[in-house]
């Protein structure tokens, strides 16, 4: 219930943190859930790309 001296916007206080938490959880779940048809998550594909890049860069730098 609203008291007489309270402003109307006071009841919705704290809703931004709830929205932030829900959106962050959705983004994290999207990154870690496997992509249909590929069987790998976005994070898994990113990590394998970084491993291949690092292996190729190491080979290139080791050449005389």
Sine and cosine of phi, psi and omega as CSV:
sin_phi,cos_phi,sin_psi,cos_psi,sin_omega,cos_omega
0.00,0.00,0.52,-0.86,-0.03,-1.00
-1.00,-0.09,0.75,-0.66,0.06,-1.00
-0.99,0.15,0.26,-0.97,-0.09,-1.00
-0.91,0.42,-0.61,0.79,-0.07,-1.00
-1.00,0.07,-0.07,1.00,-0.07,-1.00
-0.99,0.17,0.59,-0.81,0.05,-1.00
-0.99,0.14,0.43,-0.90,-0.06,-1.00
-0.90,0.45,-0.49,0.87,-0.04,-1.00
-0.98,0.18,-0.09,1.00,-0.07,-1.00
-0.93,0.36,-0.48,0.88,-0.04,-1.00
-0.95,0.31,-0.45,0.89,-0.04,-1.00
-1.00,-0.02,0.21,0.98,-0.03,-1.00
-0.93,0.38,0.71,-0.71,0.02,-1.00
1.00,-0.06,-0.04,1.00,-0.03,-1.00
-0.96,0.29,-0.40,0.92,0.01,-1.00
-0.91,0.41,-0.61,0.79,0.01,-1.00
-0.93,0.37,-0.56,0.83,0.05,-1.00
-0.92,0.39,-0.70,0.71,0.03,-1.00
-0.88,0.47,-0.67,0.74,0.03,-1.00
-0.87,0.48,-0.69,0.72,-0.01,-1.00
-0.90,0.44,-0.68,0.73,-0.01,-1.00
-0.91,0.41,-0.71,0.70,0.00,-1.00
-0.91,0.42,-0.66,0.75,0.04,-1.00
-0.89,0.46,-0.67,0.74,0.02,-1.00
-0.90,0.44,-0.64,0.76,0.02,-1.00
-0.90,0.43,-0.68,0.73,0.00,-1.00
-0.90,0.43,-0.69,0.72,0.00,-1.00
-0.90,0.44,-0.67,0.74,0.02,-1.00
-0.90,0.44,-0.61,0.79,0.02,-1.00
-0.90,0.44,-0.60,0.80,-0.03,-1.00
-0.95,0.30,-0.52,0.85,-0.11,-0.99
-0.98,-0.18,-0.19,0.98,0.03,-1.00
-0.99,0.15,0.72,-0.70,0.00,-1.00
-0.86,0.51,0.61,-0.79,0.02,-1.00
-0.97,0.24,0.79,-0.62,0.01,-1.00
-0.86,0.51,0.73,-0.68,0.02,-1.00
1.00,-0.08,-0.46,0.89,-0.01,-1.00
-0.97,-0.24,-0.53,0.85,0.02,-1.00
0.99,0.17,0.08,1.00,0.02,-1.00
-0.85,-0.53,0.52,-0.86,0.07,-1.00
-0.99,0.11,0.22,-0.98,0.02,-1.00
-0.88,0.47,-0.65,0.76,0.02,-1.00
-0.91,0.42,-0.65,0.76,0.03,-1.00
-0.89,0.46,-0.68,0.74,0.03,-1.00
-0.91,0.41,-0.64,0.77,0.04,-1.00
-0.90,0.44,-0.69,0.73,-0.01,-1.00
-0.91,0.41,-0.66,0.75,0.01,-1.00
-0.93,0.38,-0.56,0.83,0.07,-1.00
-0.91,0.42,-0.66,0.75,0.04,-1.00
-0.91,0.42,-0.61,0.79,0.03,-1.00
-0.91,0.42,-0.70,0.71,0.02,-1.00
-0.90,0.44,-0.66,0.75,0.03,-1.00
-0.88,0.47,-0.70,0.72,-0.02,-1.00
-0.92,0.40,-0.63,0.77,0.02,-1.00
-0.90,0.43,-0.68,0.73,0.02,-1.00
-0.93,0.37,-0.62,0.78,0.02,-1.00
-0.91,0.40,-0.63,0.77,0.02,-1.00
-0.90,0.44,-0.68,0.73,0.03,-1.00
-0.88,0.47,-0.71,0.70,-0.02,-1.00
-0.89,0.45,-0.66,0.75,-0.01,-1.00
-0.95,0.31,-0.41,0.91,-0.02,-1.00
-0.99,0.13,-0.20,0.98,0.01,-1.00
-0.96,0.30,0.59,-0.81,-0.02,-1.00
-0.95,0.32,0.00,0.00,0.00,0.00
